[in-house]
């Protein structure tokens, strides 16, 4: 049995700490995780943040471990999803105090996804292979967050590693394997700091193996196509007014005419025209007549069926086969989860009740310009399983989005980073057309090959 000289042991944050100090350190670790992700992209802070919350967790009671996990979650989501306040207050028409209350509630509930696993980890696991069980617990908590309470897989640890040497793990096991490797780097690093040098071997393997993995897991299919992604930069505050309708029609029809003869595929963003498809029929017919015979167009638009159900959809003009209806809607933004429980609460606070209907979980890809396209509308791109299902029979991925709700926050950059990881996981090129940024073309390695400036009208080719 090895005996460690406590006087010589590496004592970073060693000794007993008050609950307040422990919580402050955990809060800071959460903020560091946010800094590891876009737009800061200090990816090396991902393992560091795990190390901070893993350090000496074995000395905590289950209650204190729960508190540490909750404080970490508050630090992570308080700093990393601050854009929720912007969406609710600036664009949702909610007063500042109510928006602050709702944002605080949102962050506090999400933090439970770390609080409960941390407490359970301390209660049911022992010291043997603690580095592995803690990292495994981390990934399980992320997996639960992907589907529990409708799911919110935002700021998953693995996403921050898209530009790190660990990124080649993503095509092997997706974001969860990437999260596991990142968490293991943090926990193994702590063991090394405790002078348990044997842990250098698995830690080094985590970082060496990616260099031995194939650089490309898929091969190109079909001929290249020329695309134009249109970014109209229409002010969200007026979008759904009569003035907004006129401006949207003018912006997108004018930009389309410029590209109509030289491009295989033109893409408008999510709900580019602020009206139902039926109301836009005459406009769309005119746009179709302006297109060249070999040019197709895809646009996000709202649809309503004969029974009055509304869908957030992607439709096509000029020889496009199929359409797509958004399957994973934004809770509270596009539909009301747990409606029987929450409808009266929203009415009491005079908050709007969203009423979109989800599309089918399994939908065929679109056939456009000689290629098959898998789709994800806005929020759906953050769900790895959904995109993998769409990619299965598709040669190209497309996500249309309206990120104006984020304002000038860090949200659009985080959204783009998740889209990049979906491209890498599935080995597919990905087109991202947004209302005001970040519009981008992403290759099958997750690299951005072309990018339009935010908050400007732009055509990205």
C-alpha positions, 0 to 999 in steps of 0.5 A: 500500500502506498503511503502519501506524505501529507506534508509533501502532497500537492495541496492545491485548495487542500484542507477543509474549506467552509461551504461558502468558499467551496461554493465560490470555487465551484461557481468559478469552475462553472464560469471557466466551463463557459469560457472554454466554449464559444465565443471565448474557445479557451478549450483547455479550461474544460478539463481545468473546470472538471478538476476544480470540482473533482478535487477532494470531493471524497472529503465532502458529505453527500449534502456538501457534494450536492451543494458543490454541484449546484453551485457549479451549475449556477456558475455554468448556466448563469454565465453561459445562458445569460442570453435567456434574459435577453430573449425574454426581456428584449424580444419577449416583451416581459418586464425586467423583474419578471425576466430576471425572476424567470432567468434565475429560476431557469438557471437554478433548475438546470443546476440541479442536473449537477447537484443531484449527480454530485450528491449521488456520486458521493453517497454511492461510490467509493475511492476505487476508480474514483477518477473514472466514476466521477467522469462517468457520472458527468456524462450520465448527467449530460445524457439526462439533460438531453431528454429530461424535462424536454431536454436542454443539451446546451453547454455540454462539456464535449462541445467546447473541445471542437478545436482541441486535440481531443476533437477526433474522438467525436466521430467515434462516439459523439459529444458524450465520448468527447465529454468523457475524454474531457472529464477524464483529463480533468480527473486524471490530472488531479490524480497526477497532481497528487503524485500518482504518476501511474495516471500519466499513462492513461492521461497521455493515451487520451491525447495521443490516440486521436492523432492515430484515428482516421482524419476522414470517416466519410467519402464525398458523394455526388457532384459539388453544388453551388449554394447561396445562404441569404441573411436578411438581418431584419429587426426582430422587433418589427418582423411580425408587423405589416412593416416587417412583412414588407421589408422581409419580402423586399429583402429576400426577393431582391437578394434572390434575384441577384443570385438566381442565375448562377447558383444551384441552391439558395437558402433563406433562414427560418421563418424568413417571410413572417407569414403563413405559407398560404399567405405567401403563396403569390410571393413564392410563385413570383420568386420561383419564376425569377429563379433559373431553371437549374436553381432551387430554393429552400426557405423556412416558413410557418405552415397551417394544416386543414385542422388549424395546426401550425408547423415550423417548416422548411419548404422548397421551390423549383424541383425540390422533393419533400418538405420538413417540419420541425420535430423538437420545438423550443419549450415555452417559445414554440409550445407549452410543455406540461400544459395542464399544469402551466397554462394557468400560471402563464395566464396569471403572469400575462405571458403568451402561450405558444401553440406550434405543433411538432412534426414527426420524429422520423422524416425523410431528407429533402431531394434538392439539386441532385443531393439529399439534405437532412434538416434541423431547424434552429434549436434542433441542431443542439440534439445530437441524436436528432441530427444523426437520424437526419444524417443517416440517409443524407449527403448534406446537412442544413440548419435554418435558424432565427438567432435574432432572439439572442441579441448581441449575446454569446448565444449565436456563437455557442449555437454555431459551435454546436452545429460545427460539432454535428458536422464533425460527428456525422462527417457531413458538410453543413449549411447554416442559414440564419436571420442575422448571424452566424450564417456559415458553411461548415465542412465535414471536419467541423471547420468553418470554411465561409462565414457571413458577418453578424448583423448585416445583410449578406449572401454567403456563397 
